[in-house]
Amino acid sequence: MSDIPVKFSETIDEISILDSSSSNVTIRNYDLPGLIIASITTPGLETLYKPLEYMEDFVSVSSSVSKNVKYEIFAVYDGHGGIDPKSRLKKGGHEVAKECISYLPEMIKETLKYNNEIEVALVKGFERADKEHFTKHFPENVGSTATIVLRHNNTTLYVANLGDSRAVICDDGKVAFETEDCNWSNPKEQERIGVGTKNSNYIIKTKDGEKKFIFNGKHLNGEKWNLSASRSLGDYHFKLDSEEPPVLARPIINKIPINSNMKLILIASDGIWGNDKGMASEHFISKFIQIAKKQTSTNIDECLKETCKEFVKWCIMDHLKLEFKNHGDNASLIAIGLLNGQTKQQWFQDIQKWKGKYENDELILKDINDLDSNYVSDSGSCTIDFTKD
């Protein structure tokens, strides 16, 4: 399998709020035939006035050819864990996620050489990478999610998901497919290890004896650490070389044929999708379309870049300011346009014609500029009027 160099342009910009806090954002446009691609990564904001001090989200785009078959791999990685017990600072999760950029796609390419079934190759690539590398060369309390979309010969998409990042495929402005979040809030993942409202314990056998894990509704608690992701790379504390670990490195695989109406794919970390108001992927797609409609540049790559930037800004800032997410997170996004024989101009015009399912929803219509700078604090339980002495 031979790699095809992927050209990209990169800019470093800034997302600011209330003229008092800002977060750097890295924006990339990628050049691949038949596609229009932009990505965003940003540490995000911890509160309205304080940017996060760490960055654990990473994205990658790669292309290769094997036996006259072309593959593109688009991926989002979100590291986690590694709280230093003394300083309480985040440490180590970003190293796992960053290592995924090069190691995981290479392992997938290696397994594709010997497996004609792409689903099998993806599963083997993930599990082998975890067993041989991520659980062996990193601390036991750090790991990363991984959400990958593999395009095969411009005919089929293979989506592999590990953790709570998400891939969403749009058809005529609506969600045609979305990955399931692999976390302990998912009833299917609870059922897999037999935990829930009636049973909170899961016991595995290891070379050092039995180990017990306790389910608390959103997390799985180990002896020293807890974890919200039910599938991940790394996180050895939740695997311990057991034959039946509660946390798996086996991704959930979906195969989706590409059709002419399938024009947009969004892959993003939970810093984009996470919210406390029950908003689903359809809400976010509606917001993305709304922002796209406002773009007027004749440079379509610039239009997509600005759409992504404003969309990410809305997610990390309006979530705080509109008080339906009172905490911050790193955010990463890859937007992939499938041209399907169209020019970029024709493709973007079609996106602007789309009607989102929730385009008239109050939360979607609200914009950060609609709110007064003295609105509220970042805490839902403490409203402060900063204009008073």
N, C-alpha and C positions, 0 to 999 in steps of 0.2 A: 504494500500500500504506500503510495507516494503522496506527500503533502502538497497542497496548492497554497502558495502564499496569499494571505488575505490582507489587502491594502485597507488602511483606515486613516481617517483624520481625527485628531483629538484636540479638544479645547477644555480649559479649566475655567469654570464660571463660578458664580456665587448666588446662593439663594439667601435673601435677607428678609427680615421681618421687623416692623416697628422701628427701623433704623437703629436697633440696639443689639441685634444678634444676626449672625450669618453662618451659613454652612457651605463649604466648598462642594462643587459638583463637577464630576468628570463626564464629559459628553463625547461620544464617538459616533462617527458615520463610517460604515463599512461598505466596501465595493465588491460585490459578488454578482455575477450575471443572473438576470431574471429576478433579482431581489432588490429591495430598498430597506436598509437596516440602520437603526440608531440605538445606542445604549446610554444609560445614565447610571452612575453610582454616586451616592452621597452619604456621609455619616449621619445626616439628619439632625434633628433638634431634640434635646432631652426635655426642655420646656420651651415656652415661647421666647425665653430670653437666654437660653444656654444651649450651645451646640454640643452634641455628643463628642467625647474625647477619644473614641476608638472607632475603627472601621473593620467590619467583619464580612462585608458583602463584596463579592467579586463576580465578574461576568467573563465569558469567553466565546469567541466565534472562530471556528476552524473549518477547513475544507480539505478533502483528500479524494484520491481515485484508487480503486482496487479492482483489478480484472475488468477494466473498462466501465466500472460502475462508480458514479460520483456520489459522495456523501458530504453533507454539511452538518456540523454539530454546533448548536446554540445552547449555552448553559448559564445558569445562575447558581451560585454557591453562597450559602449563608452560614458562617461559622458561629459557634456558641460554646459556652462553658469557660472553664479556666479562671474562676475567681481566685485571686491570690488571697490566702487566708489572713495575711498580715496587712497588706495595703488595701484589700477589697477591690482592687482594680482588675479589669478584664485582662486576661493574659492567656494566649495560646489558641483560642478559637479561630482567630484570623489566620494563623499559620496553616491550619488544616485546610481552610477554604482557599487560601492562596495556592497551596500545593495542588489542589484539585484542578486548577487551571491547566496545568501541563500534564499532570500524572493521569488523571481519569480519562481524558480523550485519547491519550496514547494507549492506555490499557484497552479501551474499547476498540480502537483501530487494530490492535494486536489480535484480539479475539475475533474480529470480523474476518481476518485472514483465513481462519480455520473453521468458521461456522457460516453456513449459507443462510441459516435462519437468524434474522437480525434480532428478534426478540430474545433468543437464547444467548446470542453474543453479548447483548446489553446486560443481561442478568449476570453472566459469567464475568464480564468486565468489571461490573460494580463489586461483586462479591470477592473476586480475586484481588482487586485493588485494596479492598478493606482488609482482607486477611493477611496479605503479604506486605502491606505498607502502612495504612492509616491506623490500625490497632497495634502496630508493632513499633512505630517510630514517633509516637506522640503521647503526651500524658494521658492517663486513663479518664480524665474528666473533661476532655475537649473533643469536639467533633464538628461536622458540617452537614447541612442538607445539600442536596444536589438535584436540580430539575433540568433535564436535558431534552431538547427536541432535535431529532436526527431526521434530515430530509434525504430521502433515497431517490436518486435519479429524477427528481422533480415530479414524482408520481405518488409518493407515499410519505407520510410523517409517522415516525415512531417516537412516542413520548415516554420517557422514563422518569419516574418521580420517587424521590427519597426525602421525606421531611415535609415541611409546611410552606415551602415556596410553591408557586403555582404557575402552570401554563394554561393559557386560555386561547382557543382558536375561534375566530369570528367569521360568521357567514351572514352577509347582508345585514350587518349591524347588530346581530344577536349572537349569543354564545352558542356555538355549535358543539363545543367540547371544552371541558375543563378537568384538570386533574383533581383527585381527592387529596385533601390535606392528610398527610401521614403523621398524625399526632394523637395524643391520648384522649382528646375530646371526640375523636371519631369512633362511633359505636362498633364499626367493623374491626378496628384495631384492638378495642377492648375485648371483643368476642374472640379474637385470635388467640389471646393468652388467658381467656376465661376470667377476666376481672370486670367489675361493674358495681352496681348498687348492692348486690348480695354478697359479693366476694371482693376483697381488696388485696389479697395476697397472691403473689406468684413466686414459686420456688423453683430454682434450677439446680442441677448437679454440676459441680465443677471439680477440678483436680484437688481443690482444697476443701471439698465438702459442699454442703448445701448452702445456697445463698438465697435470701428472701428479698423480694421487692414489694413495695406497698403502693397501690394505686390510690390517689387522693382526688380524682375527678378530672384534673387537668394535667397532672404530672405523675410520673412514676418515680418513687423515692427509692434510692439504693441506700446502702449503709452510710455513705458519705456524701452522695450527690443526688440531685433530682434532675429529671429531663422531661421536657414536653414533647419532643419529637419521638415518634415510635419507630422510625426508620432513619438511619443516618450512617455516615462514614465516621470512623473513629469511635469515641465513647466506649472505650474498652471496659469500663466499670460496669456497663450494662450488657456485656457479651461474655467476657471471661472464658473464651474458648469453649463455651458450652454448645452442645448440639441443638439446644432449643432456647436460645437467648430471647429475652423479651423485646430487645431492640434489634432490628434486622438491617443488613446492608443489601437486602434483595429489593430492588425497585419494583414498583407497580408499572407494568408496561401496557401501553395502548397503541394500536395500529390504526391510522386514519388515512383513507385514500384522499388525495387532493382533488378538489373540484374547482370549477371556474369561479364560483361565488366565494370561495375561501380566500380572503384577501389579506387578513391580518392575524398575526400571532403575537400575543403579549406573554412574556415570561418574566416573573417578578418575585422578589422575596416577600416575606410576610410584612415587611415594613411598608409595602404598598397595600396589600389586601386586608391587613388586620384592622379591625374596628370594633367598637362597642355598641353599635346601633343596628346590627344585623344586616348590614349592607352586603349584598352578594356580588359576584363577578359582574353581573349585568349592570349594576349601578356604576361600577368603575368604567366599564366599556362605554356606557352612556356619557360619562364625563369626558372620556378620551375623545369621543366623537364631537362633543360640544366644543372642546378646545380646538380640534382640527378645523371646524367650520370657521373659526376666527382667523385662520392663517391666510395671508394674501400674497406672500412672496411668489415670484415666478421660479425660484429655486426650490424644487420639491424636497431635496435633501434637507434644506434649511427649514422648510415647513414641518417635516417630520421631527427634526431635532427640537424645534421650538414647541411642538405639540407635546413631545415627551418631557421636556423640561418643565412646562407649565403643569402638566399632569402630575409629575412627581412632586412639584412644589405644592400643589393642592393637597396631595395625599399626606405629606409630612407636616404641612402647616395648618391647613384647614382642619385636619383631624384634631390638632391641638386647640385651635382658636374657636372652632365650632363646638368644642367640648364633647365630641363623641370618641375621643381617644386621649386620655390624659397622661400619656407617656410617649416617649420618642423611641425611634428605632432606626437603624441603618436602612437604606432603601436602594434597591437596584432594579433595573428594568431593561429588557431588550424588546424592542418593537421590530417585527419582521413583516415586511410587505411582500406578498406573493404577487408578482406582476402578471403571471399567466398570459404572456404575450402582449400586454398593454405597455404603453409608455408610462413613465413615472407620473406625468401630468394626468393622464387618463385614470391611473390608479387612485391618485389623491382626490380627484374630482368625485370618483365613486364613493370614497370614504366620507367626503363632505356631504354627500347626498343621503347617507345612511341616517336612519331614525333609531336612536337608542330606546330600549324598552322603558327606561326611566328618565328620559330626557326632560320631562316636566316635573320630576320629583323635586320637592323643596330643597333637599340637601344637595342635589346635583346642580340646581340653578344658582345656589349661593356660591359666591366667589370670595376670595380673601379680601378683595378690594371693596366688597359690599359692607364690610364691618368697620366700625370706628376703632381707632387704635387704642381707645380707652375702654374697650369692650369688657373684658374680664381678665382675671389671672388665668394661669394654666391649670389651676386646680378647680375641679367641679364642685368642691365643697367650700370654696373660699372665694367669694366675689369681692373684688377690690376696685374701688374707684380711684384711679391714680391722679385724678384732677384735684382731689381734696387734700388739704394739708393734714 
